[in-house]
Amino acid sequence: MFKRINRLVIDLPAPKHGDPNAAAAVQELLGGRFGEMSTLNNYMFQSFNFRQKKKLKPFYDIVASITAEEFGHVELVTNTINLVLEGTTRPSAPDTTPLAPGKNARNTYHFIATAQTAVVGDSMGRPWAGDYVFNSGNLVLDLLHNFFLECGARTHKMRVYEMTDHPTAREMIGYLLVRGGAHILAYAKALEIATGVDMTKLIPIPDLDNRAFDTTRKFEDMGLGRKLYTWSDNDYRDIGLIWRGQHPIDGGPLEVIEGTPAGAPIPDFDDLPEEFAPGISQEDFMAIVRRLQKSAGM
């Protein structure tokens, strides 16, 4: 079972302007082959289909706990896209063409299909595909794939960071570069225990320190690259049998945190009358209030 907490994993800065083409680029980090939809679904199905969960519990716990974190990463990137799109259009009468800014945007689907919110697709508008999921049933092969997947995701985050200077996008990418680095190390250490091969000698891939990116530094200073969360009140504690020792880059101690981070408020987006979203007028709202009061016996 999954327990949902109505918090975003970090606080995202409110945008001062909209940038639909930056939002289109960030879509790759959500619905691309190496995006958060892929990391989530790869680890989720590997954890669901994992054989000998009791016998190989530390490996199962690593995959299962990272799965839960990836749900939050999908939510984080989605909210980033939504924030980056904020302020792109203004309400006005239909004949004034209020959605004209979307005409020349790289991803017009943001304006036509989802009322200026994220789509489940990549930076070119292709839908996320289920065949991005790799689940061979072989533990070492799946862990090796996950290591590769996280390195690919890190590469794409770096490139999207270099494509846009939008502060909301860069804040999100900075955080995910640090957390993705922790996942790369987690799978490297799991492979080392499973095979005896020291995969940590390969990292970082690409060979560039996180601190080269301005928005990663505060997250590195918080030690977030050395922490793994259980994302559970009582379960998945055996990640500590793998996640131990020192970080191979900064030398700091690796730490298992039971539960979840404190998180930050979920953004609340205003209505977009020009998109008919959510399509609830003041009169409709008051009627809903009356029905709710009646239902509550008030």
C-alpha positions as CSV (number, residue, x, y, z in Angstrom):
1,M,0.0,0.0,0.0
2,F,1.0,3.6,-0.5
3,K,0.3,6.4,1.9
4,R,0.1,9.9,0.4
5,I,1.2,13.0,2.1
6,N,-0.1,16.4,0.8
7,R,3.3,18.0,0.7
8,L,5.8,18.7,-2.1
9,V,9.2,17.3,-1.5
10,I,10.8,20.8,-1.6
11,D,9.6,24.4,-1.8
12,L,9.6,25.7,-5.4
13,P,10.0,29.4,-6.0
14,A,7.0,31.2,-7.4
15,P,7.8,32.3,-11.0
16,K,7.9,36.0,-12.0
17,H,7.1,35.1,-15.6
18,G,5.9,32.2,-17.7
19,D,8.1,30.5,-20.2
20,P,6.2,27.8,-22.2
21,N,9.3,26.7,-24.2
22,A,11.2,26.1,-20.9
23,A,8.2,24.1,-19.8
24,A,8.4,22.1,-23.0
25,A,12.0,21.3,-22.3
26,V,11.3,20.3,-18.7
27,Q,8.7,17.8,-20.0
28,E,11.7,15.6,-21.0
29,L,12.4,15.2,-17.2
30,L,8.9,14.0,-16.7
31,G,7.9,11.9,-19.7
32,G,11.1,11.2,-21.5
33,R,12.8,7.8,-21.7
34,F,15.0,8.9,-18.8
35,G,12.4,11.0,-17.1
36,E,10.7,10.5,-13.7
37,M,7.8,8.6,-15.1
38,S,10.4,6.0,-16.3
39,T,12.3,5.8,-13.0
40,L,9.0,5.5,-11.1
41,N,7.5,2.7,-13.3
42,N,10.8,0.8,-13.7
43,Y,11.3,0.5,-9.9
44,M,7.6,0.1,-9.2
45,F,7.2,-2.9,-11.4
46,Q,10.6,-4.4,-10.4
47,S,9.5,-4.1,-6.7
48,F,6.0,-5.6,-7.5
49,N,7.6,-8.5,-9.4
50,F,10.6,-9.0,-7.2
51,R,11.3,-12.7,-6.5
52,Q,12.5,-14.0,-3.1
53,K,11.7,-10.7,-1.3
54,K,12.5,-12.2,2.1
55,K,15.8,-13.9,1.1
56,L,17.1,-10.9,-0.8
57,K,15.4,-8.3,1.4
58,P,18.0,-5.5,1.4
59,F,17.9,-5.4,-2.4
60,Y,14.1,-5.4,-2.4
61,D,14.0,-2.7,0.2
62,I,16.3,-0.5,-1.9
63,V,14.2,-0.8,-5.0
64,A,10.9,-0.5,-3.1
65,S,11.9,2.6,-1.0
66,I,13.3,4.4,-4.1
67,T,10.0,3.7,-5.8
68,A,8.1,5.7,-3.2
69,E,10.5,8.6,-3.6
70,E,10.0,8.6,-7.4
71,F,6.3,9.2,-6.9
72,G,7.3,12.5,-5.2
73,H,9.7,13.3,-8.0
74,V,6.9,12.9,-10.6
75,E,4.8,15.2,-8.5
76,L,7.7,17.7,-8.2
77,V,8.5,17.8,-11.9
78,T,4.8,18.1,-12.8
79,N,4.3,21.1,-10.5
80,T,7.5,22.7,-11.9
81,I,6.0,22.5,-15.4
82,N,2.8,24.0,-14.1
83,L,4.6,26.8,-12.4
84,V,6.8,27.6,-15.4
85,L,3.7,27.9,-17.5
86,E,2.1,30.3,-15.0
87,G,1.5,33.8,-16.4
88,T,1.7,32.9,-20.1
89,T,-1.8,34.1,-20.9
90,R,-4.4,36.6,-19.6
91,P,-8.2,36.3,-19.4
92,S,-10.1,38.1,-22.1
93,A,-13.0,37.6,-24.5
94,P,-12.7,34.7,-27.0
95,D,-12.5,37.0,-30.0
96,T,-9.4,38.7,-28.6
97,T,-7.5,35.5,-29.0
98,P,-6.4,35.1,-25.4
99,L,-4.5,31.9,-26.0
100,A,-2.4,33.4,-28.8
101,P,0.8,32.9,-26.8
102,G,0.3,29.2,-27.2
103,K,0.3,29.3,-31.0
104,N,4.0,29.6,-31.3
105,A,4.9,27.5,-28.2
106,R,6.9,24.3,-28.8
107,N,4.3,22.2,-27.1
108,T,0.8,23.6,-28.0
109,Y,-0.7,20.6,-26.2
110,H,0.0,22.6,-23.0
111,F,-2.6,25.1,-24.2
112,I,-5.0,22.8,-26.1
113,A,-5.2,19.6,-24.0
114,T,-4.3,20.3,-20.4
115,A,-5.1,24.0,-19.7
116,Q,-1.5,25.0,-19.3
117,T,-0.4,22.1,-17.1
118,A,1.9,19.1,-17.6
119,V,1.3,16.4,-20.1
120,V,2.4,12.8,-19.7
121,G,5.0,13.0,-22.4
122,D,8.4,14.2,-23.4
123,S,9.9,17.4,-24.7
124,M,8.8,16.7,-28.3
125,G,5.2,15.8,-27.3
126,R,5.5,12.1,-27.5
127,P,3.5,10.3,-24.8
128,W,5.4,8.4,-22.2
129,A,5.6,4.7,-23.2
130,G,5.2,1.6,-21.1
131,D,8.0,-0.1,-23.1
132,Y,10.4,2.2,-21.3
133,V,10.1,-0.2,-18.4
134,F,12.8,-2.8,-18.0
135,N,12.0,-5.7,-15.7
136,S,14.0,-8.8,-16.6
137,G,13.5,-10.7,-13.3
138,N,17.3,-11.0,-13.0
139,L,18.5,-9.1,-9.9
140,V,21.9,-8.1,-11.2
141,L,20.7,-7.2,-14.6
142,D,17.8,-5.0,-13.2
143,L,20.2,-3.3,-10.8
144,L,22.6,-2.6,-13.6
145,H,19.8,-1.2,-15.7
146,N,18.7,1.0,-12.8
147,F,22.3,2.4,-12.5
148,F,22.3,3.2,-16.2
149,L,18.8,4.7,-16.0
150,E,19.8,7.1,-13.2
151,C,23.0,8.1,-15.1
152,G,21.0,8.8,-18.2
153,A,18.5,10.8,-16.1
154,R,21.4,12.8,-14.6
155,T,22.7,13.6,-18.1
156,H,19.3,14.9,-19.3
157,K,18.8,17.0,-16.1
158,M,22.2,18.6,-16.7
159,R,21.3,19.4,-20.3
160,V,17.9,20.8,-19.6
161,Y,19.5,23.0,-16.8
162,E,21.8,24.4,-19.5
163,M,18.8,25.0,-21.8
164,T,16.9,27.3,-19.5
165,D,17.6,29.9,-16.8
166,H,14.1,29.8,-15.4
167,P,14.6,29.9,-11.6
168,T,11.7,27.4,-10.8
169,A,13.1,24.9,-13.3
170,R,16.6,25.2,-12.1
171,E,15.6,24.8,-8.4
172,M,13.9,21.6,-9.2
173,I,16.7,20.3,-11.3
174,G,19.3,21.2,-8.7
175,Y,17.4,19.1,-6.1
176,L,16.9,16.2,-8.4
177,L,20.6,16.2,-9.4
178,V,21.5,15.6,-5.8
179,R,18.8,13.0,-5.1
180,G,19.5,11.3,-8.4
181,G,23.1,11.1,-7.4
182,A,22.1,9.3,-4.2
183,H,20.1,6.8,-6.2
184,I,23.1,6.2,-8.6
185,L,25.2,5.5,-5.5
186,A,22.6,3.2,-4.0
187,Y,22.4,1.0,-7.1
188,A,26.2,1.0,-7.4
189,K,26.6,-0.2,-3.8
190,A,23.8,-2.8,-4.3
191,L,25.7,-4.1,-7.4
192,E,29.0,-4.2,-5.4
193,I,27.4,-6.4,-2.7
194,A,25.7,-8.6,-5.3
195,T,28.8,-9.0,-7.5
196,G,31.9,-7.8,-5.8
197,V,32.5,-5.2,-8.5
198,D,33.2,-1.6,-7.2
199,M,30.8,0.4,-9.4
200,T,31.5,3.6,-7.4
201,K,34.7,4.0,-9.4
202,L,32.5,4.8,-12.4
203,I,30.8,7.8,-10.8
204,P,30.0,10.6,-11.4
205,I,28.6,10.1,-14.9
206,P,28.8,12.6,-16.6
207,D,32.2,13.5,-14.9
208,L,31.1,16.8,-13.5
209,D,30.6,17.6,-9.8
210,N,27.1,18.6,-8.7
211,R,28.5,21.8,-7.3
212,A,29.2,23.0,-10.8
213,F,25.4,23.9,-10.8
214,D,24.4,26.8,-8.6
215,T,21.1,25.4,-7.3
216,T,22.6,22.1,-6.3
217,R,25.0,23.5,-3.7
218,K,22.5,24.2,-0.9
219,F,21.1,20.7,-1.3
220,E,24.6,19.2,-1.2
221,D,25.4,21.3,1.9
222,M,22.2,19.8,3.5
223,G,23.7,16.3,3.0
224,L,20.9,15.2,0.8
225,G,23.3,13.3,-1.5
226,R,24.2,11.1,1.5
227,K,20.7,10.3,2.8
228,L,18.3,7.5,1.8
229,Y,14.8,7.6,3.2
230,T,12.7,4.5,4.0
231,W,9.6,6.4,2.9
232,S,7.7,4.2,5.3
233,D,6.9,4.3,9.0
234,N,8.1,0.7,9.7
235,D,9.3,-1.0,6.6
236,Y,12.3,-1.1,4.2
237,R,14.8,-0.5,7.0
238,D,17.2,-3.1,5.6
239,I,18.4,-0.5,3.1
240,G,20.9,0.2,5.9
241,L,22.7,-3.1,5.1
242,I,23.6,-1.7,1.7
243,W,23.5,2.1,2.3
244,R,26.5,2.4,4.7
245,G,30.0,3.7,4.8
246,Q,31.3,6.9,3.3
247,H,30.2,8.8,0.2
248,P,32.9,8.1,-2.5
249,I,33.1,11.7,-3.6
250,D,32.7,13.9,-0.5
251,G,33.7,11.4,2.1
252,G,30.8,12.1,4.3
253,P,28.9,9.3,6.2
254,L,25.9,7.7,4.5
255,E,22.7,7.9,6.5
256,V,19.4,6.0,6.5
257,I,16.4,8.2,7.5
258,E,13.3,6.5,8.6
259,G,10.2,8.0,7.1
260,T,10.1,11.0,4.8
261,P,11.4,14.6,4.5
262,A,9.4,17.3,6.0
263,G,8.4,18.6,2.6
264,A,6.8,21.9,1.6
265,P,3.3,23.2,0.6
266,I,1.7,22.0,-2.6
267,P,1.3,25.0,-5.1
268,D,-2.3,26.1,-5.4
269,F,-3.0,27.3,-8.9
270,D,-5.5,30.1,-9.8
271,D,-8.3,29.5,-12.2
272,L,-7.8,30.2,-15.9
273,P,-11.0,31.6,-17.4
274,E,-9.5,31.7,-20.8
275,E,-9.0,27.9,-20.6
276,F,-12.4,27.3,-18.9
277,A,-10.5,25.8,-16.0
278,P,-11.7,24.7,-13.6
279,G,-15.0,26.0,-15.0
280,I,-16.6,26.8,-11.7
281,S,-18.1,30.3,-11.5
282,Q,-18.7,32.2,-8.2
283,E,-22.4,31.1,-8.4
284,D,-21.4,27.5,-9.0
285,F,-19.0,27.7,-6.0
286,M,-21.7,29.1,-3.7
287,A,-24.1,26.3,-4.8
288,I,-21.4,23.7,-4.0
289,V,-20.9,25.3,-0.6
290,R,-24.7,25.0,0.1
291,R,-24.7,21.4,-0.9
292,L,-21.7,20.6,1.2
293,Q,-23.3,22.3,4.2
294,K,-26.5,20.4,3.6
295,S,-24.6,17.1,3.4
296,A,-22.9,17.9,6.7
297,G,-26.2,18.7,8.3
298,M,-25.4,22.4,8.8
